[in-house]
Amino acid sequence: MIQKLVKSLINQRADEREAELYRNLIRHEAKIGANVFGPVPEGHRREFFCLDEMTWIWHEEWDDARGQTQVQTTRYDVRPDGILKSQHGHYQRVEAAEAQRLRKAVRIYLDRVNREMYQGAIRA
């Protein structure tokens, strides 16, 4: 019984370490992706990252003229029949021009993340 409990605790710690490592990798990739759409304006915080192989996130925060924090999160879901974009819970299909901009941003992101984090080990 004690052996089972110890094994369970060890497995739980390993799972927690793996989850923390994953979160740290995503945070680092998001920082690299921040400049994919151009320079981040003063007072803004921007992240762009791949959540999983079919989901891309662009998140931006800034303070408006009244000093209130504004938040814009765009989620792109890549599907076989096109790309869906979600903002504030509303989904819409991405038009061709936006899809091309996203494709370009993804290529830049993958190149930078691969070069800066993985020393060219990943093939895009």
N, CA, C and O of each residue as an XYZ file, in Angstrom:
496
protein
N       0.821     -1.196      0.000
C       0.000      0.000      0.000
C       0.866      1.261      0.000
O       0.608      2.192     -0.763
N       1.889      1.293      0.851
C       2.775      2.454      0.922
C       3.538      2.593     -0.388
O       3.726      3.703     -0.886
N       3.978      1.468     -0.948
C       4.682      1.503     -2.225
C       3.800      2.125     -3.313
O       4.276      2.911     -4.132
N       2.544      1.775     -3.313
C       1.599      2.310     -4.292
C       1.444      3.824     -4.110
O       1.400      4.564     -5.093
N       1.363      4.277     -2.879
C       1.234      5.700     -2.575
C       2.485      6.457     -3.014
O       2.386      7.519     -3.628
N       3.649      5.918     -2.703
C       4.911      6.556     -3.090
C       5.015      6.634     -4.613
O       5.390      7.670     -5.163
N       4.685      5.541     -5.286
C       4.732      5.524     -6.748
C       3.767      6.553     -7.328
O       4.089      7.235     -8.301
N       2.594      6.661     -6.735
C       1.607      7.641     -7.182
C       2.136      9.063     -7.017
O       1.977      9.891     -7.914
N       2.765      9.353     -5.877
C       3.334     10.680     -5.632
C       4.459     10.990     -6.612
O       4.554     12.111     -7.110
N       5.296     10.025     -6.887
C       6.398     10.218     -7.834
C       5.840     10.509     -9.227
O       6.319     11.413     -9.911
N       4.835      9.748     -9.644
C       4.213      9.976    -10.952
C       3.548     11.343    -11.019
O       3.620     12.025    -12.041
N       2.894     11.744     -9.919
C       2.239     13.048     -9.871
C       3.275     14.158    -10.005
O       3.048     15.120    -10.739
N       4.399     14.046     -9.319
C       5.456     15.052     -9.415
C       6.028     15.110    -10.825
O       6.313     16.194    -11.335
N       6.197     13.959    -11.454
C       6.701     13.921    -12.831
C       5.711     14.617    -13.769
O       6.118     15.377    -14.647
N       4.426     14.361    -13.587
C       3.400     15.012    -14.403
C       3.412     16.520    -14.179
O       3.291     17.291    -15.131
N       3.558     16.943    -12.922
C       3.613     18.370    -12.614
C       4.838     19.022    -13.245
O       4.746     20.126    -13.780
N       5.983     18.344    -13.185
C       7.202     18.880    -13.809
C       7.043     18.984    -15.318
O       7.468     19.968    -15.923
N       6.435     17.979    -15.923
C       6.214     17.999    -17.367
C       5.273     19.143    -17.757
O       5.516     19.834    -18.746
N       4.211     19.345    -16.992
C       3.267     20.425    -17.267
C       3.948     21.788    -17.107
O       3.719     22.693    -17.909
N       4.773     21.934    -16.088
C       5.491     23.194    -15.865
C       6.485     23.452    -16.996
O       6.611     24.586    -17.459
N       7.181     22.428    -17.439
C       8.107     22.561    -18.560
C       7.351     23.000    -19.810
O       7.803     23.898    -20.520
N       6.217     22.383    -20.084
C       5.404     22.747    -21.242
C       4.984     24.218    -21.167
O       5.091     24.946    -22.153
N       4.504     24.654    -19.992
C       4.092     26.057    -19.821
C       5.271     27.004    -20.049
O       5.113     28.046    -20.686
N       6.440     26.654    -19.539
C       7.621     27.493    -19.724
C       8.031     27.575    -21.194
O       8.404     28.643    -21.680
N       7.961     26.450    -21.897
C       8.282     26.467    -23.323
C       7.311     27.353    -24.091
O       7.725     28.140    -24.943
N       6.028     27.230    -23.795
C       5.016     28.060    -24.464
C       5.275     29.533    -24.175
O       5.207     30.356    -25.088
N       5.573     29.886    -22.916
C       5.859     31.288    -22.569
C       7.042     31.819    -23.363
O       6.998     32.932    -23.887
N       8.093     31.024    -23.450
C       9.281     31.458    -24.179
C       8.980     31.601    -25.677
O       9.395     32.576    -26.302
N       8.268     30.640    -26.243
C       7.886     30.727    -27.646
C       7.000     31.950    -27.896
O       7.131     32.609    -28.927
N       6.108     32.251    -26.967
C       5.215     33.404    -27.105
C       5.996     34.709    -27.122
O       5.639     35.639    -27.846
N       7.054     34.784    -26.336
C       7.907     35.984    -26.341
C       8.603     36.138    -27.676
O       8.689     37.243    -28.212
N       9.098     35.042    -28.214
C       9.746     35.084    -29.528
C       8.729     35.523    -30.580
O       9.046     36.328    -31.456
N       7.516     34.998    -30.495
C       6.473     35.309    -31.464
C       5.905     36.710    -31.352
O       5.181     37.150    -32.245
N       6.215     37.419    -30.279
C       5.628     38.744    -30.045
C       5.904     39.722    -31.177
O       5.065     40.575    -31.468
N       7.055     39.619    -31.819
C       7.432     40.581    -32.857
C       7.135     40.108    -34.277
O       7.502     40.782    -35.240
N       6.487     38.977    -34.415
C       6.191     38.445    -35.741
C       5.326     39.413    -36.547
O       5.487     39.515    -37.763
N       4.422     40.115    -35.890
C       3.528     41.052    -36.582
C       4.082     42.470    -36.563
O       3.352     43.432    -36.804
N       5.358     42.594    -36.280
C       5.994     43.916    -36.225
C       6.353     44.271    -34.801
O       6.069     43.520    -33.869
N       6.987     45.436    -34.640
C       7.410     45.855    -33.299
C       6.219     46.007    -32.350
O       5.136     46.429    -32.755
N       6.439     45.659    -31.099
C       5.394     45.811    -30.084
C       5.407     47.267    -29.625
O       6.437     47.761    -29.167
N       4.267     47.960    -29.744
C       4.225     49.366    -29.337
C       4.537     49.543    -27.843
O       4.292     48.646    -27.036
N       5.064     50.681    -27.504
C       5.350     51.022    -26.114
C       4.080     50.845    -25.275
O       3.003     51.298    -25.661
N       4.220     50.187    -24.134
C       3.093     49.989    -23.232
C       2.203     48.804    -23.585
O       1.212     48.550    -22.900
N       2.540     48.085    -24.632
C       1.772     46.900    -25.028
C       2.517     45.643    -24.602
O       3.739     45.634    -24.455
N       1.742     44.591    -24.411
C       2.306     43.259    -24.207
C       1.665     42.375    -25.259
O       0.441     42.314    -25.373
N       2.493     41.698    -26.018
C       1.966     40.869    -27.106
C       2.587     39.485    -27.031
O       3.751     39.322    -26.665
N       1.779     38.491    -27.387
C       2.238     37.108    -27.483
C       1.633     36.495    -28.741
O       0.487     36.771    -29.095
N       2.415     35.669    -29.400
C       1.915     34.885    -30.527
C       2.556     33.519    -30.394
O       3.779     33.405    -30.314
N       1.726     32.472    -30.371
C       2.280     31.140    -30.156
C       1.341     30.062    -30.665
O       0.162     30.291    -30.934
N       1.913     28.890    -30.783
C       1.201     27.700    -31.218
C       0.774     26.927    -29.974
O       1.618     26.432    -29.227
N      -0.518     26.826    -29.756
C      -1.032     26.100    -28.604
C      -0.933     24.589    -28.836
O      -0.511     23.837    -27.958
N      -1.325     24.172    -30.019
C      -1.139     22.792    -30.466
C      -1.013     22.859    -31.987
O      -1.019     23.953    -32.551
N      -0.902     21.746    -32.644
C      -0.589     21.789    -34.072
C      -1.678     22.442    -34.922
O      -1.413     22.781    -36.075
N      -2.862     22.626    -34.412
C      -3.960     23.220    -35.175
C      -4.475     24.534    -34.592
O      -5.442     25.093    -35.108
N      -3.849     25.037    -33.525
C      -4.374     26.210    -32.841
C      -3.274     27.238    -32.610
O      -2.231     26.934    -32.030
N      -3.525     28.465    -33.077
C      -2.580     29.568    -32.921
C      -3.259     30.678    -32.134
O      -4.443     30.956    -32.326
N      -2.494     31.311    -31.242
C      -3.025     32.365    -30.381
C      -2.223     33.643    -30.588
O      -0.992     33.627    -30.596
N      -2.942     34.748    -30.755
C      -2.335     36.081    -30.775
C      -3.029     36.843    -29.653
O      -4.239     37.066    -29.699
N      -2.253     37.239    -28.644
C      -2.792     37.919    -27.466
C      -2.085     39.256    -27.306
O      -0.861     39.338    -27.412
N      -2.859     40.299    -27.052
C      -2.269     41.621    -26.861
C      -3.002     42.351    -25.732
O      -4.223     42.273    -25.605
N      -2.218     43.058    -24.920
C      -2.761     43.874    -23.822
C      -2.109     45.249    -23.869
O      -0.931     45.382    -24.200
N      -2.899     46.273    -23.529
C      -2.387     47.632    -23.466
C      -3.336     48.465    -22.620
O      -4.478     48.075    -22.381
N      -2.854     49.610    -22.173
C      -3.690     50.559    -21.441
C      -4.162     51.624    -22.415
O      -3.368     52.185    -23.169
N      -5.467     51.899    -22.395
C      -6.010     52.912    -23.301
C      -5.770     54.316    -22.736
O      -5.109     54.470    -21.709
N      -6.303     55.326    -23.403
C      -6.083     56.718    -23.020
C      -6.603     57.027    -21.612
O      -6.121     57.955    -20.963
N      -7.587     56.250    -21.139
C      -8.135     56.456    -19.787
C      -7.399     55.624    -18.742
O      -7.743     55.659    -17.561
N      -6.379     54.869    -19.178
C      -5.611     54.049    -18.247
C      -6.238     52.697    -17.963
O      -5.796     51.988    -17.059
N      -7.254     52.331    -18.717
C      -7.900     51.039    -18.518
C      -7.232     49.991    -19.411
O      -6.935     50.243    -20.579
N      -7.009     48.828    -18.841
C      -6.361     47.757    -19.585
C      -7.321     47.178    -20.620
O      -8.454     46.809    -20.309
N      -6.843     47.111    -21.841
C      -7.588     46.502    -22.937
C      -6.916     45.178    -23.284
O      -5.692     45.063    -23.232
N      -7.713     44.193    -23.632
C      -7.204     42.873    -23.955
C      -7.845     42.396    -25.248
O      -9.062     42.469    -25.418
N      -7.011     41.907    -26.155
C      -7.518     41.327    -27.399
C      -6.839     39.975    -27.602
O      -5.619     39.902    -27.749
N      -7.621     38.928    -27.608
C      -7.086     37.592    -27.873
C      -7.764     37.051    -29.119
O      -8.991     37.017    -29.214
N      -6.949     36.631    -30.065
C      -7.450     36.041    -31.296
C      -6.954     34.610    -31.351
O      -5.759     34.347    -31.212
N      -7.875     33.694    -31.556
C      -7.543     32.276    -31.654
C      -7.833     31.836    -33.085
O      -8.933     32.035    -33.602
N      -6.837     31.242    -33.705
C      -6.988     30.712    -35.057
C      -7.028     29.191    -34.984
O      -6.081     28.564    -34.508
N      -8.114     28.602    -35.450
C      -8.252     27.148    -35.508
C      -8.110     26.728    -36.963
O      -8.959     27.040    -37.798
N      -7.029     26.019    -37.255
C      -6.749     25.566    -38.613
C      -7.479     24.245    -38.829
O      -7.289     23.280    -38.089
N      -8.315     24.228    -39.857
C      -9.116     23.042    -40.161
C      -8.904     22.665    -41.621
O      -8.447     23.484    -42.419
N      -9.234     21.432    -41.967
C      -9.044     21.016    -43.365
C      -9.800     21.886    -44.368
O      -9.352     22.046    -45.503
N     -10.936     22.446    -43.964
C     -11.747     23.242    -44.880
C     -11.539     24.750    -44.720
O     -12.299     25.538    -45.284
N     -10.520     25.163    -43.960
C     -10.245     26.586    -43.803
C      -9.815     26.916    -42.381
O      -9.594     26.032    -41.554
N      -9.704     28.200    -42.125
C      -9.268     28.682    -40.811
C     -10.411     29.444    -40.171
O     -11.012     30.320    -40.792
N     -10.708     29.105    -38.923
C     -11.695     29.848    -38.142
C     -10.961     30.752    -37.170
O      -9.963     30.361    -36.565
N     -11.471     31.964    -37.030
C     -10.906     32.939    -36.109
C     -11.936     33.224    -35.031
O     -13.115     33.432    -35.318
N     -11.473     33.232    -33.783
C     -12.359     33.528    -32.668
C     -11.834     34.745    -31.913
O     -10.666     34.806    -31.531
N     -12.727     35.710    -31.708
C     -12.450     36.879    -30.874
C     -13.690     37.125    -30.030
O     -14.802     37.218    -30.550
N     -13.488     37.228    -28.728
C     -14.591     37.465    -27.788
C     -15.707     36.430    -27.949
O     -16.885     36.749    -27.787
N     -15.331     35.198    -28.267
C     -16.302     34.116    -28.381
C     -17.058     34.059    -29.692
O     -17.916     33.194    -29.868
N     -16.759     34.964    -30.620
C     -17.424     34.971    -31.926
C     -16.484     34.363    -32.964
O     -15.340     34.792    -33.109
N     -16.984     33.356    -33.683
C     -16.194     32.683    -34.702
C     -16.562     33.202    -36.081
O     -17.722     33.490    -36.377
N     -15.538     33.312    -36.908
C     -15.773     33.646    -38.314
C     -14.682     33.011    -39.164
O     -13.575     32.759    -38.688
N     -15.001     32.762    -40.406
C     -14.010     32.212    -41.335
C     -13.007     33.304    -41.690
O     -13.364     34.476    -41.815
N     -11.768     32.910    -41.850
C     -10.712     33.837    -42.230
C     -10.697     33.936    -43.755
O     -10.699     32.923    -44.456
N     -10.682     35.157    -44.250
C     -10.615     35.387    -45.695
C      -9.198     35.125    -46.195
O      -8.261     35.024    -45.402
N      -9.049     35.018    -47.500
C      -7.776     34.631    -48.123
C      -6.620     35.551    -47.729
O      -5.529     35.065    -47.432
N      -6.832     36.849    -47.721
C      -5.744     37.786    -47.412
C      -5.248     37.600    -45.978
O      -4.042     37.599    -45.730
N      -6.165     37.445    -45.049
C      -5.765     37.227    -43.652
C      -5.095     35.866    -43.485
O      -4.148     35.729    -42.711
N      -5.580     34.871    -44.205
C      -4.967     33.538    -44.148
C      -3.526     33.602    -44.644
O      -2.648     32.947    -44.082
N      -3.275     34.383    -45.689
C      -1.902     34.535    -46.192
C      -1.012     35.241    -45.172
O       0.146     34.862    -44.994
N      -1.546     36.266    -44.499
C      -0.764     36.958    -43.450
C      -0.464     36.004    -42.296
O       0.645     36.001    -41.761
N      -1.452     35.197    -41.914
C      -1.239     34.222    -40.844
C      -0.194     33.197    -41.271
O       0.698     32.860    -40.492
N      -0.296     32.703    -42.491
C       0.680     31.735    -43.002
C       2.100     32.321    -42.943
O       3.037     31.639    -42.526
N       2.253     33.566    -43.354
C       3.561     34.231    -43.310
C       4.044     34.357    -41.861
O       5.210     34.090    -41.572
N       3.160     34.757    -40.959
C       3.519     34.901    -39.538
C       3.932     33.556    -38.944
O       4.882     33.484    -38.165
N       3.221     32.498    -39.309
C       3.542     31.161    -38.804
C       4.926     30.733    -39.277
O       5.708     30.180    -38.504
N       5.225     30.989    -40.539
C       6.554     30.632    -41.064
C       7.658     31.380    -40.316
O       8.667     30.787    -39.935
N       7.463     32.679    -40.108
C       8.456     33.473    -39.374
C       8.603     32.950    -37.954
O       9.715     32.771    -37.456
N       7.468     32.709    -37.309
C       7.465     32.188    -35.936
C       8.227     30.867    -35.859
O       9.111     30.706    -35.017
N       7.887     29.928    -36.732
C       8.532     28.613    -36.704
C      10.030     28.730    -36.938
O      10.819     28.048    -36.284
N      10.422     29.586    -37.861
C      11.837     29.781    -38.135
C      12.556     30.344    -36.906
O      13.615     29.848    -36.521
N      11.985     31.370    -36.298
C      12.628     31.997    -35.132
C      12.671     31.065    -33.923
O      13.702     30.952    -33.259
N      11.563     30.404    -33.642
C      11.515     29.483    -32.495
C      12.499     28.335    -32.712
O      13.233     27.951    -31.801
N      12.504     27.799    -33.916
C      13.414     26.705    -34.225
C      14.867     27.145    -34.050
O      15.670     26.425    -33.456
N      15.196     28.307    -34.557
C      16.570     28.807    -34.494
C      16.965     29.217    -33.070
O      18.058     28.884    -32.613
N      16.082     29.935    -32.371
C      16.424     30.505    -31.068
C      16.264     29.538    -29.898
O      16.952     29.671    -28.886
N      15.370     28.577    -30.029
C      15.132     27.663    -28.910
C      15.678     26.267    -29.135
O      16.165     25.623    -28.206
N      15.595     25.809    -30.357
C      15.900     24.410    -30.620
C      17.111     24.225    -31.534
O      17.372     23.113    -31.993
N      17.848     25.295    -31.802
C      19.076     25.275    -32.597
C      18.898     24.523    -33.915
O      19.771     23.759    -34.328
N      17.767     24.748    -34.563
C      17.547     24.168    -35.876
C      17.160     22.698    -35.885
O      17.206     22.055    -36.934
N      16.781     22.157    -34.740
C      16.460     20.719    -34.649
C      15.104     20.374    -35.242
O      14.862     19.217    -35.585
N      14.208     21.355    -35.370
C      12.856     21.089    -35.866
C      12.782     21.480    -37.338
O      13.272     22.537    -37.734
N      12.181     20.638    -38.124
C      11.999     20.924    -39.544
C      10.551     21.369    -39.745
O       9.616     20.635    -39.423
N      10.379     22.565    -40.274
C       9.028     23.101    -40.495
C       8.469     22.642    -41.823
O       7.344     22.996    -42.175
